[in-house]
Amino acid sequence: MNTAVYLERAGRTFGERTAVAVGDKRHSDFAELAGRVAAIAGGLRDRLGLVPGDRLALAMKNCPEFIEILYAAWHAGLCAVPVNAKLHPREIAYILDHSGARCCIVTPDLMEAVAPLAEEVPGLERVISVGTGEHRSLLAGDPAPLVARGPDEVAWLFYTSGTTGRPKGAMLSHRCLQAMTLSYFADVDAVSGGDCILHAAPMSHGSGLYILPHMAMAAKQVIPESGGFDPEEIFRLLPAHEGMTLFAAPTMVTRLVHSPGLGAADLRNLKTIVYGGGPMYVEDLRLAMERIGNKLVQAYGQGE
């Protein structure tokens, strides 16, 4: 029940379809993405010595490599531990220690803060930055076959915000992620291969979970060039990507609704806004529906 099987299938069946876009530009198709994931999985196994069940942390801002590393971890039978890139180094250190991560892969902006943690976090053997020779070496080996995983094996340690104490690692099994994926289609929204998910919120948390149902349907993952939430950037991207869904916290929805560019924006390609992670005032919701349309879905997330 390895959740990475959906990407492997998409690479075989819809290889030429765009898998990942950055802004309005195509980054990779499904054949390329599946190939890179299998190669990285081989590198995690052969070069880093990671074995099924090991924890691999991802302290990364939104970028295509996040998807590659996430799926490579699953492909190799590992447990992924995504970490919010905006956390303080002490908070990151706690999660790395608590999860028992053997390796942490970071984006270059976090290398300086996270690299020293390898000296103080027991069990953390190395920190690797995206774009370095060590990262590229993971792609240089033989592609690994997809590792079979049982339904109750933990696939994702999803750390809570820790607002009432220390963050807790919600243990999301492959069965849980499978149920979540199928429930999305039943309870949230239909997804076709021509649709996309825009990652304007951190992929380490809410937005990242929506990678899965879209991957299952071989739909496109879109990452803003800014890597974050900018209403004007979203409005510029809408004409380039059909059937767009995005996850947003209620404050983000409110910012979108009050953005000066909303009046002139073409919202025909905006299919769904899934919001959660906090309360939405009724007045704000009514205004959002008035200005955006009946395109909002409230969700209760896996880390809540």
Backbone hydrogen bonds in HBPLUS format (Angstrom, degrees):
<---DONOR---> <-ACCEPTOR-->    atom                        ^
c    i                          cat <-CA-CA->   ^        H-A-AA   ^      H-
h    n   atom  resd res      DA  || num        DHA   H-A  angle D-A-AA Bond
n    s   type  num  typ     dist DA aas  dist angle  dist       angle   num
A0005-VAL N   A0002-ASN O   3.04 MM   3  5.88 167.9  2.05 125.2 128.2     1
A0007-LEU N   A0004-ALA O   3.15 MM   3  5.55 127.8  2.43 107.4 118.8     2
A0008-GLU N   A0004-ALA O   3.22 MM   4  6.56 165.0  2.24 153.1 157.3     3
A0009-ARG N   A0005-VAL O   2.89 MM   4  6.05 156.5  1.94 147.3 153.3     4
A0010-ALA N   A0006-TYR O   2.96 MM   4  6.14 155.8  2.02 139.9 146.9     5
A0011-GLY N   A0007-LEU O   2.85 MM   4  6.06 156.7  1.90 155.1 160.8     6
A0012-ARG N   A0008-GLU O   3.24 MM   4  6.49 143.2  2.39 138.5 147.3     7
A0012-ARG N   A0009-ARG O   3.15 MM   3  5.19 124.7  2.47  95.8 109.5     8
A0013-THR N   A0009-ARG O   2.89 MM   4  6.05 165.8  1.91 157.6 161.6     9
A0014-PHE N   A0010-ALA O   2.77 MM   4  5.13 154.3  1.83 135.5 144.2    10
A0017-ARG N   A0014-PHE O   3.03 MM   3  5.52 155.9  2.09 117.6 125.3    11
A0031-ALA N   A0015-GLY O   3.00 MM  16  4.14 164.3  2.03 122.2 117.0    12
A0030-PHE N   A0017-ARG O   3.06 MM  13  6.05 142.4  2.20 161.3 172.1    13
A0019-ALA N   A0028-SER O   2.88 MM   9  5.78 159.0  1.92 137.8 144.4    14
A0221-GLN N   A0019-ALA O   2.84 MM 202  6.03 160.9  1.87 142.4 148.2    15
A0020-VAL N   A0028-SER O   3.15 MM   8  5.36 166.3  2.17 145.8 147.0    16
A0027-HIS N   A0020-VAL O   2.80 MM   7  5.41 159.3  1.84 145.9 147.3    17
A0028-SER N   A0020-VAL O   3.20 MM   8  5.36 156.1  2.26 142.0 143.1    18
A0021-ALA N   A0221-GLN O   2.83 MM 200  6.25 154.8  1.89 162.2 167.4    19
A0223-ILE N   A0021-ALA O   2.88 MM 202  6.23 162.8  1.91 155.3 160.3    20
A0022-VAL N   A0025-LYS O   2.87 MM   3  5.45 149.2  1.96 163.5 166.9    21
A0025-LYS N   A0022-VAL O   3.11 MM   3  5.45 163.2  2.14 128.7 129.7    22
A0023-GLY N   A0223-ILE O   2.85 MM 200  6.05 152.7  1.92 141.5 150.7    23
A0033-LEU N   A0029-ASP O   2.91 MM   4  6.14 165.6  1.93 156.2 160.7    24
A0034-ALA N   A0030-PHE O   2.90 MM   4  5.91 167.2  1.92 145.7 149.6    25
A0035-GLY N   A0031-ALA O   2.99 MM   4  6.08 153.6  2.07 141.9 149.6    26
A0036-ARG N   A0032-GLU O   2.93 MM   4  6.15 160.3  1.97 152.6 157.4    27
A0037-VAL N   A0033-LEU O   2.95 MM   4  6.12 160.1  1.99 151.0 156.8    28
A0038-ALA N   A0034-ALA O   3.04 MM   4  6.21 162.7  2.07 147.0 151.1    29
A0039-ALA N   A0035-GLY O   3.04 MM   4  6.22 154.0  2.10 144.3 151.7    30
A0040-ILE N   A0036-ARG O   2.85 MM   4  6.07 164.4  1.87 154.1 158.1    31
A0041-ALA N   A0037-VAL O   2.89 MM   4  6.04 157.5  1.94 148.5 155.3    32
A0042-GLY N   A0038-ALA O   3.07 MM   4  6.30 146.6  2.18 137.1 145.5    33
A0144-ALA N   A0038-ALA O   2.92 MM 106  5.31 165.9  1.94 131.6 129.2    34
A0043-GLY N   A0039-ALA O   2.96 MM   4  6.35 148.1  2.07 144.7 154.0    35
A0043-GLY N   A0040-ILE O   3.01 MM   3  4.86 113.0  2.47  90.8 107.4    36
A0044-LEU N   A0040-ILE O   2.78 MM   4  6.10 155.8  1.84 156.2 162.6    37
A0045-ARG N   A0041-ALA O   3.11 MM   4  6.29 148.8  2.21 139.9 147.9    38
A0046-ASP N   A0042-GLY O   2.76 MM   4  5.88 176.6  1.76 157.5 158.7    39
A0047-ARG N   A0043-GLY O   2.83 MM   4  5.07 144.5  1.96 127.0 138.8    40
A0048-LEU N   A0043-GLY O   3.22 MM   5  6.70 144.9  2.35 156.1 163.9    41
A0050-LEU N   A0044-LEU O   3.01 MM   6  5.77 160.6  2.05 157.7 151.7    42
A0049-GLY N   A0045-ARG O   3.18 MM   4  4.89 124.7  2.50 106.6 117.4    43
A0054-ASP N   A0051-VAL O   2.95 MM   3  5.78 165.2  1.97 153.8 156.7    44
A0053-GLY N   A0077-GLY O   2.88 MM  24  6.26 146.8  1.99 136.7 142.6    45
A0079-CYS N   A0054-ASP O   2.83 MM  25  6.01 171.1  1.83 162.5 164.0    46
A0102-ARG N   A0055-ARG O   3.06 MM  47  6.10 154.8  2.13 158.1 157.6    47
A0056-LEU N   A0079-CYS O   2.91 MM  23  6.18 161.2  1.95 159.8 164.6    48
A0081-VAL N   A0056-LEU O   2.81 MM  25  5.80 146.9  1.92 150.6 145.8    49
A0057-ALA N   A0103-CYS O   2.92 MM  46  6.20 166.5  1.94 163.3 159.8    50
A0105-ILE N   A0057-ALA O   2.92 MM  48  6.25 164.6  1.95 149.4 149.3    51
A0058-LEU N   A0081-VAL O   3.04 MM  23  6.04 155.0  2.11 125.3 125.9    52
A0083-VAL N   A0058-LEU O   2.76 MM  25  5.78 161.9  1.80 154.4 148.6    53
A0059-ALA N   A0105-ILE O   2.95 MM  46  6.19 149.7  2.04 148.6 157.9    54
A0066-PHE N   A0063-CYS O   3.08 MM   3  5.58 146.0  2.20 111.9 120.9    55
A0067-ILE N   A0064-PRO O   3.10 MM   3  5.59 121.6  2.46 109.4 121.1    56
A0068-GLU N   A0064-PRO O   3.28 MM   4  6.67 160.0  2.33 147.7 153.4    57
A0069-ILE N   A0065-GLU O   2.87 MM   4  6.03 168.0  1.89 155.6 157.6    58
A0070-LEU N   A0066-PHE O   2.90 MM   4  5.98 164.2  1.93 151.4 156.6    59
A0071-TYR N   A0067-ILE O   3.03 MM   4  6.14 172.5  2.04 152.0 153.9    60
A0072-ALA N   A0068-GLU O   2.87 MM   4  5.92 144.9  2.00 140.5 151.5    61
A0073-ALA N   A0069-ILE O   2.89 MM   4  6.03 153.3  1.96 148.2 154.1    62
A0074-TRP N   A0070-LEU O   3.29 MM   4  6.68 160.7  2.33 144.9 148.8    63
A0075-HIS N   A0071-TYR O   2.77 MM   4  5.91 160.4  1.81 147.0 153.7    64
A0076-ALA N   A0072-ALA O   2.95 MM   4  6.08 147.1  2.06 144.1 151.2    65
A0078-LEU N   A0073-ALA O   2.72 MM   5  4.93 153.7  1.79 160.5 151.1    66
A0077-GLY N   A0074-TRP O   2.86 MM   3  4.90 157.8  1.90 106.4 113.4    67
A0147-VAL N   A0075-HIS O   3.01 MM  72  5.91 161.8  2.05 152.6 158.6    68
A0080-ALA N   A0155-ALA O   2.88 MM  75  6.09 155.8  1.94 151.7 144.2    69
A0157-LEU N   A0080-ALA O   2.93 MM  77  6.36 163.0  1.96 165.6 171.2    70
A0087-LEU N   A0084-ASN O   3.19 MM   3  5.79 170.2  2.20 121.1 122.7    71
A0091-GLU N   A0088-HIS O   2.86 MM   3  5.23 123.2  2.18 110.1 125.0    72
A0092-ILE N   A0088-HIS O   2.97 MM   4  6.35 156.3  2.02 155.4 163.2    73
A0093-ALA N   A0089-PRO O   2.83 MM   4  6.01 155.2  1.89 143.6 150.6    74
A0094-TYR N   A0090-ARG O   3.05 MM   4  6.29 151.3  2.14 139.4 146.2    75
A0095-ILE N   A0091-GLU O   3.16 MM   4  6.47 162.5  2.20 149.0 152.2    76
A0096-LEU N   A0092-ILE O   2.93 MM   4  6.18 165.1  1.95 157.6 161.8    77
A0097-ASP N   A0093-ALA O   2.97 MM   4  6.10 158.4  2.02 148.9 154.7    78
A0098-HIS N   A0094-TYR O   2.77 MM   4  5.87 170.7  1.78 156.5 159.7    79
A0099-SER N   A0095-ILE O   2.89 MM   4  5.81 156.4  1.95 147.2 152.7    80
A0100-GLY N   A0096-LEU O   3.24 MM   4  6.10 131.8  2.49 129.3 139.9    81
A0101-ALA N   A0096-LEU O   3.26 MM   5  5.45 147.3  2.37 149.5 156.4    82
A0100-GLY N   A0097-ASP O   3.20 MM   3  5.26 134.1  2.43  96.6 109.0    83
A0125-GLU N   A0102-ARG O   2.74 MM  23  5.40 153.1  1.81 134.1 140.4    84
A0104-CYS N   A0126-ARG O   3.11 MM  22  6.59 152.4  2.19 150.0 158.5    85
A0128-ILE N   A0104-CYS O   2.94 MM  24  6.38 157.5  1.99 154.2 161.7    86
A0106-VAL N   A0128-ILE O   2.81 MM  22  6.15 161.1  1.85 156.8 162.9    87
A0130-VAL N   A0106-VAL O   2.83 MM  24  6.16 154.9  1.90 164.4 172.2    88
A0110-LEU N   A0107-THR O   2.87 MM   3  5.74 164.3  1.89 132.9 137.7    89
A0111-MET N   A0108-PRO O   3.28 MM   3  5.23 156.8  2.34 102.2 109.0    90
A0114-VAL N   A0110-LEU O   2.94 MM   4  6.02 158.6  1.99 160.2 166.7    91
A0115-ALA N   A0111-MET O   2.86 MM   4  5.46 164.8  1.88 149.1 153.6    92
A0117-LEU N   A0114-VAL O   2.89 MM   3  5.49 149.4  1.98 121.2 130.8    93
A0118-ALA N   A0115-ALA O   3.19 MM   3  5.99 165.9  2.21 123.6 126.8    94
A0119-GLU N   A0116-PRO O   3.05 MM   3  5.72 159.7  2.09 116.4 122.4    95
A0120-GLU N   A0117-LEU O   3.05 MM   3  5.19 147.9  2.15 102.7 112.2    96
A0121-VAL N   A0117-LEU O   2.86 MM   4  5.73 153.8  1.93 165.2 165.9    97
A0124-LEU N   A0121-VAL O   3.16 MM   3  5.66 163.4  2.19 130.2 134.9    98
A0132-THR N   A0129-SER O   3.35 MM   3  5.93 162.4  2.38 134.6 134.7    99
A0136-ARG N   A0132-THR O   2.94 MM   4  6.28 164.6  1.96 153.9 158.4   100
A0137-SER N   A0133-GLY O   2.83 MM   4  5.98 141.8  1.98 143.6 154.0   101
A0138-LEU N   A0135-HIS O   3.07 MM   3  5.52 146.1  2.19 108.0 117.3   102
A0139-LEU N   A0136-ARG O   3.00 MM   3  5.48 149.7  2.09 111.0 119.7   103
A0140-ALA N   A0137-SER O   3.10 MM   3  5.04 155.7  2.16 100.8 108.4   104
A0153-GLU N   A0150-GLY O   3.15 MM   3  5.43 166.4  2.16 114.2 118.4   105
A0175-ARG N   A0151-PRO O   2.90 MM  24  4.63 151.3  1.98 145.6 137.7   106
A0174-HIS N   A0153-GLU O   3.09 MM  21  6.23 143.3  2.23 165.9 173.7   107
A0155-ALA N   A0172-LEU O   2.84 MM  17  5.91 158.1  1.89 141.5 147.5   108
A0156-TRP N   A0172-LEU O   3.08 MM  16  5.13 162.3  2.11 148.2 152.5   109
A0172-LEU N   A0156-TRP O   2.94 MM  16  5.13 162.8  1.97 165.6 162.3   110
A0158-PHE N   A0170-ALA O   2.91 MM  12  4.91 163.0  1.94 148.7 145.8   111
A0170-ALA N   A0158-PHE O   2.79 MM  12  4.91 158.1  1.84 139.0 133.1   112
A0160-THR N   A0168-LYS O   2.93 MM   8  5.40 154.8  2.00 145.1 151.8   113
A0165-GLY N   A0162-GLY O   3.22 MM   3  5.04 165.9  2.25 108.2 107.9   114
A0177-LEU N   A0173-SER O   2.96 MM   4  6.32 160.3  2.00 154.2 158.4   115
A0178-GLN N   A0174-HIS O   2.93 MM   4  6.09 148.3  2.03 141.2 150.5   116
A0179-ALA N   A0175-ARG O   2.86 MM   4  6.12 160.7  1.90 151.4 156.2   117
A0180-MET N   A0176-CYS O   2.83 MM   4  6.06 158.0  1.87 149.3 156.1   118
A0181-THR N   A0177-LEU O   2.94 MM   4  6.06 156.6  1.99 141.3 147.2   119
A0182-LEU N   A0178-GLN O   3.05 MM   4  6.33 167.4  2.07 154.1 156.3   120
A0183-SER N   A0179-ALA O   2.80 MM   4  5.90 153.7  1.86 148.8 157.2   121
A0184-TYR N   A0180-MET O   2.97 MM   4  6.14 141.1  2.12 142.8 152.2   122
A0186-ALA N   A0182-LEU O   3.19 MM   4  6.50 148.3  2.30 141.6 150.7   123
A0187-ASP N   A0183-SER O   2.72 MM   4  5.67 163.7  1.75 157.9 161.0   124
A0188-VAL N   A0184-TYR O   2.87 MM   4  4.91 149.8  1.96 129.1 136.6   125
A0189-ASP N   A0184-TYR O   2.93 MM   5  6.18 158.6  1.98 153.3 160.5   126
A0195-ASP N   A0192-SER O   3.05 MM   3  5.47 167.4  2.06 117.8 121.2   127
A0220-LYS N   A0195-ASP O   3.10 MM  25  6.39 153.4  2.17 154.9 146.7   128
A0196-CYS N   A0243-GLY O   3.11 MM  47  5.90 165.8  2.13 130.0 126.7   129
A0245-THR N   A0196-CYS O   2.97 MM  49  6.27 144.6  2.09 141.0 151.9   130
A0197-ILE N   A0220-LYS O   2.96 MM  23  6.46 147.7  2.06 157.4 166.3   131
A0222-VAL N   A0197-ILE O   2.86 MM  25  5.97 171.2  1.86 163.3 160.4   132
A0198-LEU N   A0245-THR O   2.74 MM  47  6.07 166.6  1.75 170.8 175.0   133
A0199-HIS N   A0222-VAL O   2.84 MM  23  6.16 167.7  1.86 175.4 177.4   134
A0205-HIS N   A0202-PRO O   3.23 MM   3  5.72 164.7  2.25 109.2 113.9   135
A0208-GLY N   A0205-HIS O   3.00 MM   3  5.46 121.4  2.36 111.4 126.2   136
A0209-LEU N   A0206-GLY O   3.19 MM   3  5.59 135.5  2.40 106.7 117.3   137
A0210-TYR N   A0207-SER O   3.08 MM   3  5.51 139.2  2.25 107.1 117.8   138
A0211-ILE N   A0208-GLY O   3.06 MM   3  5.33 159.8  2.10 106.9 113.2   139
A0212-LEU N   A0209-LEU O   3.31 MM   3  5.98 142.9  2.46 110.4 116.1   140
A0215-MET N   A0211-ILE O   2.79 MM   4  5.93 146.6  1.90 150.7 161.7   141
A0216-ALA N   A0212-LEU O   2.90 MM   4  6.12 154.5  1.97 153.5 160.4   142
A0217-MET N   A0214-HIS O   3.26 MM   3  5.25 134.6  2.48  93.7 105.2   143
A0219-ALA N   A0214-HIS O   2.76 MM   5  4.95 173.1  1.77 157.3 155.0   144
A0218-ALA N   A0215-MET O   2.99 MM   3  4.81 163.9  2.01 106.0 109.6   145
A0227-GLY N   A0224-PRO O   2.85 MM   3  5.05 141.9  2.00 103.8 115.9   146
A0233-GLU N   A0230-ASP O   2.94 MM   3  5.25 119.4  2.32 107.7 123.3   147
A0234-ILE N   A0230-ASP O   2.98 MM   4  6.31 156.3  2.04 158.2 165.9   148
A0235-PHE N   A0231-PRO O   2.97 MM   4  6.28 160.0  2.01 154.1 158.9   149
A0236-ARG N   A0232-GLU O   3.06 MM   4  6.30 147.3  2.17 140.5 149.2   150
A0237-LEU N   A0233-GLU O   3.01 MM   4  6.26 142.0  2.15 144.6 154.9   151
A0237-LEU N   A0234-ILE O   3.12 MM   3  5.11 124.0  2.44  94.9 109.3   152
A0238-LEU N   A0234-ILE O   3.07 MM   4  6.24 140.4  2.23 150.9 160.5   153
A0240-ALA N   A0237-LEU O   2.92 MM   3  5.45 143.1  2.05 118.1 129.1   154
A0241-HIS N   A0238-LEU O   3.29 MM   3  5.55 154.0  2.36 109.8 116.5   155
A0244-MET N   A0269-ASN O   2.73 MM  25  5.85 157.5  1.78 171.7 177.1   156
A0271-LYS N   A0244-MET O   2.71 MM  27  5.20 151.0  1.79 137.4 147.0   157
A0272-THR N   A0244-MET O   3.23 MM  28  6.68 157.3  2.28 138.8 143.6   158
A0246-LEU N   A0272-THR O   3.05 MM  26  6.59 144.6  2.18 147.7 158.2   159
A0274-VAL N   A0246-LEU O   2.96 MM  28  6.25 152.0  2.03 147.1 155.4   160
A0248-ALA N   A0274-VAL O   2.87 MM  26  6.25 153.6  1.94 157.2 163.0   161
A0252-MET N   A0249-ALA O   2.83 MM   3  5.23 128.3  2.10 110.9 125.3   162
A0253-VAL N   A0249-ALA O   3.11 MM   4  6.55 152.3  2.19 152.9 161.5   163
A0254-THR N   A0250-PRO O   3.01 MM   4  6.31 159.5  2.06 150.6 155.7   164
A0255-ARG N   A0251-THR O   3.01 MM   4  6.24 152.5  2.09 140.5 147.7   165
A0256-LEU N   A0252-MET O   2.92 MM   4  6.17 153.4  1.99 147.8 155.2   166
A0257-VAL N   A0253-VAL O   2.92 MM   4  6.19 159.2  1.96 152.5 157.8   167
A0258-HIS N   A0254-THR O   3.04 MM   4  6.23 149.8  2.13 145.8 153.3   168
A0259-SER N   A0256-LEU O   3.27 MM   3  5.18 160.2  2.31 100.4 106.0   169
A0262-LEU N   A0259-SER O   3.16 MM   3  5.63 169.2  2.18 117.8 121.2   170
A0265-ALA N   A0262-LEU O   3.09 MM   3  5.02 149.2  2.19 101.0 110.6   171
A0270-LEU N   A0267-LEU O   3.04 MM   3  5.20 152.5  2.12 106.1 114.9   172
A0273-ILE N   A0295-LYS O   2.72 MM  22  6.00 155.8  1.78 166.0 167.4   173
A0297-VAL N   A0273-ILE O   2.93 MM  24  6.24 155.5  1.99 153.6 154.6   174
A0275-TYR N   A0297-VAL O   2.85 MM  22  6.22 159.3  1.89 157.5 164.4   175
A0299-ALA N   A0275-TYR O   2.94 MM  24  6.08 157.9  1.99 159.4 162.0   176
A0284-ASP N   A0281-TYR O   3.01 MM   3  5.25 116.5  2.43 101.5 116.8   177
A0285-LEU N   A0281-TYR O   2.95 MM   4  6.28 155.6  2.01 155.3 163.1   178
A0286-ARG N   A0282-VAL O   2.90 MM   4  6.15 162.0  1.93 155.3 159.6   179
A0287-LEU N   A0283-GLU O   3.07 MM   4  6.26 157.0  2.12 144.0 150.0   180
A0288-ALA N   A0284-ASP O   2.93 MM   4  6.13 154.3  1.99 144.6 152.0   181
A0289-MET N   A0285-LEU O   2.93 MM   4  6.20 160.1  1.97 153.2 157.8   182
A0290-GLU N   A0286-ARG O   2.96 MM   4  6.14 147.3  2.07 141.2 150.6   183
A0291-ARG N   A0287-LEU O   2.96 MM   4  6.18 154.7  2.02 149.4 155.2   184
A0292-ILE N   A0288-ALA O   2.74 MM   4  5.62 156.6  1.80 152.2 158.8   185
A0293-GLY N   A0289-MET O   2.91 MM   4  4.56 133.3  2.13 107.8 121.4   186
A0295-LYS N   A0293-GLY O   2.82 MM   2  5.50 133.5  2.04 107.9  93.2   187
A0304-GLU N   A0301-GLY O   3.23 MM   3  5.38 161.0  2.27 110.6 111.9   188
